[in-house]
Amino acid sequence: MSRIRVGVIFGGRSGEHEISLRSALTIMGAMDPAKYEIVPIGIARDGRWYFRADAMRVLSDATQRRAELDGAGVPVSLLPHPAGGGLVRYAVEAAGREALVSDSGSDLSAPIDVIFPVLHGTYGEDGTVQGLLELAGIPYVGAGVIGSVLGMDKEAQKRVLRDCGIPVVRFVALDRRDYREQPRLAPRLAEELGYPVFVKPNALGSSIGISKVKDRDELSGALEDAFQYDRKALIEAACEGRELECAVLGNDRPQASQPGEIVVKRGHDFYSYESKYLDPAGAECRIPAVLPAPVAERIRTLSIAAFKALSLRGMARVDFLARRDLSEIFVNEVNTIPGFTSISMYPKLWEVSGLPLARLIDRLIELALEEHQDRKSLKFTYQPRA
C-alpha cells in the first residue's frame, strides 16, 4: 500500500509560534515513515508559507534555542479551491512581488491526502486555516471552522458552555476601547466578581498575557498586558484549588481519557507560561489525577459534553478548575489544538489511558479522513422541485 501523504503545518503568526514548533517536532518525530510521507510546511512570522525539507533539523535547532522559524525553504501556498490538493510554488520577483511558478508533476504539486495543522493560537487554531483547507477540499485533523472559532474565542465559548448547562466560572468581557474611554468600568467589574481575579486575552493560549490580580492596584497593568494581544479581555472570578485536565478524541462518538492534574510549584501563582515552558520545576503533572471515582467520571462526562456543545471534531483538551474540596468543578477552557510538546498533557493523558503517541497520531489522521468522507455525502447545491 502507498503511504499517506500528510502535510504538517507549523509556526504561524501567533504569540504561540515557538510552542507550535515544539509540538510539530514531537508529532513528526512520532509518525511512522512506513505509513506516512511527511510534507513539512512552515509558516514564518510574516505569514509566508514554506516547504521545509529540512524541517526536523530546523525545528530541533529552533526549539533548543527558543527561536522562531526563519523565512527559508521553498515558498508555497494552497489554492482556495479543489485543484488537485497539492502545494503551489511561488517565486519572489523584483520589489518583493510574488508570482506562481508552473510546477505540475513535481513532488510539491502531488496531492496531499490530509493536513495536520500544528498551529496554536491566532491565524491557525482560530478557524482561519481551517477555512482555507475547506475551500481547498483537503481533509484535516481537528475541529472545523465553527468549532475552531468557538475554541479560540473564550467569551463565545463560555457563553455556549453556560447555555448548555456546563458550569463555568463567573466572568465579564471588556473591550479595549471601553476600557480606555471608561476608566471606572474595569475596577467596578472586577470588584463585582471579587478579588482575586484572572485577566486574560480573549483569544490566545499557552497562558500568554494572563495575570492573577489580587487588588485594584494590579488591575490596570494586567489589562494593558492582555490588550497587547487582543482587543478584548476577560476578567474571571478565581477558583483557587485544583487544576484538572482531560483529553477528548473522536468525531460523533468522542471518548475521554483519564483526568490528570497540574500541580503548580512554589514561586508561581498559577499555571503560567513561565511555569509551563521556562521553569523545569515550575509544575508537576499527575496522571491519573488522584480523585474519587465519581468525580473522575463527572470530569470525563463534562469533557465530552463540552466537546459536543462546541461542535468539535478530532481532538480537544478540556481544562477544569475545582475547589480544593471538589465541591464545585468548572470548565475553564477547551483547546482544539492542544500542545504536543514533551511536557504537554494531551498526549500524556492518552498514553496513560492506553493509547501511545504513535497510535494517537494514527487515530487523529483516521478521524480526519472519516470526517472528510462524511462531509462529502452532503449536498452543496440545490435544485428546486418542479
N, C-alpha and C positions, 0 to 999 in steps of 0.2 A: 504494500500500500504506500502511496505517496505521502510525504509529510504534510502536515497542516502548516500553511504559511501564515504566521502570526506577526502582525505589526505591533510593536510595543512602543508607545508614545510616552515620553518623559520630559521633565524640565518644565518649561512654560513660564508665562507671565504672571507670577504669583509670589506672594510672600513665603510660600511653602516650596519654592523651587528646589532648594537643597534637599528637602525631605523626599521629594519626588525622585531625585537621583538615587538616593539610598534605597528606596523601595524598588525602583527598576532594577538595580544591581542584584537585589535579592531574588526578584522574580525571574529574571533572565538566567541567573545562575542555577536556578532550580528546575528550569524547563528541560525536558528530556530531548536531546538532539536527535534521537532516533524517531521521535514523534513530530517534532516541530522544526520548521525553518524560521528563524527569528529575523524579522526585518526591523532593525532598531531605528527609531525616528526621534531625534532630539529637537526640542523647541527651545531656542535661545531666549534670553531675557527680552529681546526686542520683538519676539513673536514669530520670527522666521523659523521654518521647519528645515531640518537637515537629515538626510540619510547618513547614519553613523556606523560604518562597517567596523570601526574601532571602538564600539560602544563599551564593551566590558573593561577595556584598559582605561578609557577616558572616565567612566563612571567610578571605577576603583580609585583612580588618582584624585578625582574631584571630591569624593566623599571623605577621603583621608585628609584633604587639605581644607575641607568645608568650603569648597569653591563652587562657582556656578558653571554652567555649561557654556563653552565658548562657541563662537559662530563658525566653526569649521565643519567640513563634511560636504556632501552634495546637496545643494538647495533643492528642496522638493515640496510638493503640496498634494492635496487631493482635490479633484474637481467636484463641485457640488451637485453632481448628478450621476446616475449609474452608468459610468462609461468604462466598464471593464474592471473596476475595483482595484486598479493599480495606482502607483505614485506617478506624478508627472514631474519632470525635472525642469529647473529654471537655470538660466544663465544671467549673470549680472552684467548689464551693459554700461556704457559710459553714463556718468552722472548718477550712478546707483540705480538706474532703472532695471527692471527685471523683465525677462521675456521667456516664454515657454520654449523648450527645446524638443524637437521631434525625437522621441526616444522609444518608439514602438519596437517591440521584440526584445527589449533589454530585460535584465533581471528586475530592474526597478519597476517597469511597466507591467510585469506579471501580476495577475490578480492576487490580492491579499484576501485570504479566507476569513480572517477575523482580526479585529483590533483589540488590544488590551491597553486601554488608556490608564497609565500610571501617573495621573496628574492630580495633584492635591490643590484645592483652593480655586481661586478665580481663573477664568479662561481655561477650564479643563474639567473641573468637578461640578461646575455650575450649570450644565446643560448646553454650553456653547459648542464644545467639541462634539457632544452627543448629537446636537442638531446637524452639524456638518456630516457626521457619519450616517445619520438617517438620510440626508439628501444624497449622499454618495452610494447608498444602498449596501453598506458593508456591515456585517454583524459585528457587535462589540460587546465586551464584558461590562457588566454592571447596569446601573439604573438607566432608564430612558430619560427623555428631556424633562418631563414634568417631575419625575422622581428626583432627578439631579437638582432641579431648581429648588424644590422643597427641602432637599437635603442641605443645600448651601445657605438658603435664606432662613436664618434662625427664627426670626419673628413669625414668618409664614408657617414654618414647621411647627412651632409651639402652638400656634392657633389651630392648626389642623389636628394635632395630637389632642389638645384640650377639648375640641369639639367632638372628638371620637371617644371621649371618656378616659383618655390616658393621662395620668397625673403628671403635671409639670410644675416647677416652682413658679411663684408669682413673679411677674416681670413687666417691664414697660419698655417701649421703644422710643428713641429720641432722635429726631433728625438734626443734622449738624447746623442747619440754618436756624431752626427753632432754638437750639441751644445757645447760639451766639446772639440772637435777637431778643431772647427772653432769659436773662441771667438768673432769674429766680426759679425757673422751671425745673431744672435738674435737681437742685437741692430739695425742692418740695417733693418731687417724685421719689427720690432716694429716702427721704425721711418717712414717707408713707409706707415704703417697703420695710424700713427699719435696718439700721446698720448692724453688722457689716453687710455690704452688697458686693456683687461682682459686676464689673463693667467690661464689655467686650464688643469688638466689631460685629456687626450683624452677619457678615458673610465672609468668614475666614476660619481656618482651622489651626491645628497644631499649637493651640494656646497662644498664638501670636496676638499681641495687643490686648491681652486680658490682664486686669488688675483686680486685686482684692482691696476694697475700700473700707476702711474702718471708721472714718468720720468725715464730716463735711469738708475739712481742710484738704483731704486727699482726693476729693471727687473731681475737681476741675482738671488736675493733672492726668487722672485716669481717662477722662473723656477726651482730652486733647490727644492722648496716645491712641485711643481707639479710632478717633476720627482721621488719623493718618491713613487708615486702611479702608475705611468705608464712610459713606455719608450718613449712615445710620448706625447707632449704637444701642445695645441692650443694657439695661440695668436690671439685675436679677437679685431676688432675695437669696441670702445664703442658706444652704442646708449643710451645716457642718456635722460631719460624722464619718461616713464611709463612701468611697468612690468605687463603684462596681461596673463591670463591662461584660457584654455578651455579644457573641458573633452570630450572624444570621446568614444562611446560604440557601438559595433556591429561587424559583420563579413563582408559580401559582401555589405551590405547596412548600413553603420555606421551612427550614429546620433551624433550631437554635442550639448553640454549643452549651457546654457547662459555663456558668458565670465565673469570672475572675475578679480580682480586687487589686486596686492600685493603692499602695501604702506610701505616702509621701514622707520623706525623712526630714530630720531636723535641718533647719536652715532654709526651708521652703514653706511658704504659707499654703500653697496649693499645688496641683499638678501643672506647673507652668512649663513653658518652652525650655527654660533653663534646667528644671528638674528632669524633663524628659530626655533632652538631647545633649546637654552640655555637662552636667554633673553626673558622672558614672554611678555615684552613690545617692543620687537625688530622690530616687523612688524605687520601690520593690514591687514586682508583680507576683501575686499569689494566685496560682492556678492549680486546681479549682479554688474558688473562694470558700472560706470556712463559713458555711451558712446552714441554718436549719433546712431540711429538705423542702418544706412547703414554701419557704422564702425563695430558694433557688428555682423552684418550679414557677413561682409567680414572676420572677425576672425573665425566665425563658418565655412565658406566655405573653408578658408585656412586650418583649422584644419582637416577637412575631406579629403582635397586634400593631406595633408601630411601623414595622416593615410594610404591612398591608395597607395601613392608613395612608402612607406616603406614596403608594403605588410603586414600590421599589422592585428591582429585579437583580438577580445575581448575588450580590453581597451587600452587607452593611454591618457596621459595628454600632451597637446601641450602648450609650453611656448612661449610667444611673448615679443619682445622689441618694443617700439613705441616712436617716437619723442613726445615731450610734446604737440605739436600742432596736433598730429596724421597725419602729412603729409607723414610719412613713417612708415610702420609696417613690422617687420621681425619675422620669426620663429626662435626662439633662440635654442630650444631643444625639442625633443619628447621623453617622458618617457614611456616605455612599461609596467613597473610595478610601477605605481605611489604609493606614500605613502598613507596609510590608518590610520595614527595616528590621535590623537584628533585635531590636527591643520592642517591636510592635505587638500589640495584644491580639489582633485578629488572627494571624497565622498560629500564634501560640495557643490560643483558645481552641482552635480546631485540632491542633496536634494532640493536645491532652484529651480531646473528645474523640480521638481515634482516626483523624484524617491528617496525615503528614503533608508537608508543604507541596511536594511534587504532585500528589494526588489532588490536593486542593486546587492547584492551578489547572489540572486536567478538568476537574469538575466545573470550574468557572468558565472555561472555554466551551465545554459541552453545553452549559446553560445558555451561553451567548448564541450558539448555533441553534439551539432549540427555540429560543425566543424569536430569532430571526425567521425561522421557518414558520412559526406560529403566526407572526405578523404578515407573512406573505399570503396567508389564506384570506386576509381581509380584502375587501373591495375599496379602491380609491377613486372610482368613477361611479357615476350614477346615470342610469338610463331610465327616464320616466316611463311609466306604463302607458301604453296607448289607450 
